[in-house]
Amino acid sequence: MKRYFLSILLMLMVLPMLAQSARDFIRMGNKAYRAQQYDRAETYYLKSLAKEPSFEAYYNLGNAYVMQQKDSTAFENYQKADSIGTKDPLRKARNFHNMGNIWYAQGLAASRQQGGNAVGAFQNAVNFYISSLRCNPDDNETRYNLAMAQYQLKKNKDQQNNGGGNNDQDQDKKDQEQKQQPKPQNQPDQDQQKKDEDKQQPQPQPQPEPKKDEMSDQAAEQLLNSAQQDEKSVQRKVNKNQNSRRKSLEKDW
């Protein structure tokens, strides 16, 4: 008799979980994410993927891994999200933006290590930020990050061509410059998530925008010129057919 009741109890516990849809698990994961329970959010997103692979679940799972400082695993999930794809250019832009952030962080780490491939990492960051802007040309955070990645790419290329910092004095100077450089701005505003939980994915917390006096005049000029050049290039390619498309998306969002 006890076994019978135990079996009934187990069924009552398992059946509600089996009845949950992939979308339900995403909602549960979003709730855990906003509560900063990232490991729990990870579990719910994995359950959603077990039910049905989707762009949203892979993208959200990538964010949960970022917040757990598992960048390589996060990048793999962003790639899987991209392989599935989405018709929403704004979501696709955020996915590329996050991938660019991961490469930018790897570039900074590589630039502090002897023999690190900072140039390759920053080049990848630039490519992903450009891809993001092609999907959403109005994203100023991505444009800022692109300018920073281009600045770091040029600086590391110059150092590589000049033989790099091979002594302790050069390395100390390089480390000091890295500390003074503002970090790239992270993912888009979280307020959009509150407007529509079912559609919007959670975002890692944005970092505050650095103060202007944290950057040298030369670096600031390079950043400005780079940002302006990129903006003109991207706008020429997508502005004509993207504007009308973006207006309708914003209205429906």
ZIFEN-V487105 format. One line per field, one symbol per residue. psi: psi as a letter, one per 40 degrees, with the letter a starting at -180 (. if undefined). burial: b if it has 9 or more other C-alpha atoms within 8 Angstrom, else e. A space follows every 50 residues. Layout:
# ZIFEN-V487105
psi: ???
burial: ???
This chain:
# ZIFEN-V487105
psi: ddddddddddddddddddehidddddddddddddefgddddddddddddd dhhiddddddddddddeefgddddddddddddddiiehdddddddddddd ddddddddddeehheigddddddddddddddddddgeehddddddddddd dddddddddddeeiheiddddddddddddehiiiiaiihedddddgdddh iiiihiiihiideeiidddddddddddddddddddddeddeddddddddd dd.
burial: eeeeeeeeeeeeeeeeeeeebbebbbbbbbbbbeeebbebbbbbbbbbbe eebbbbbbbbbbbbbbbeebbebbbbbbebbbeeebeebeebbbbbbbbb bbbbebbbbbbbeeebbbbebbbbbbbbbbbbbbbbbeeebbbbbbbbbb bbbeebbebeeeeebeeeebbeebbeeeeeebebbbbeebeebeeebeee bbbbebeeeeeeebbeeebbebbbebbeebbeebbeebbeeeeeeeeeee eee
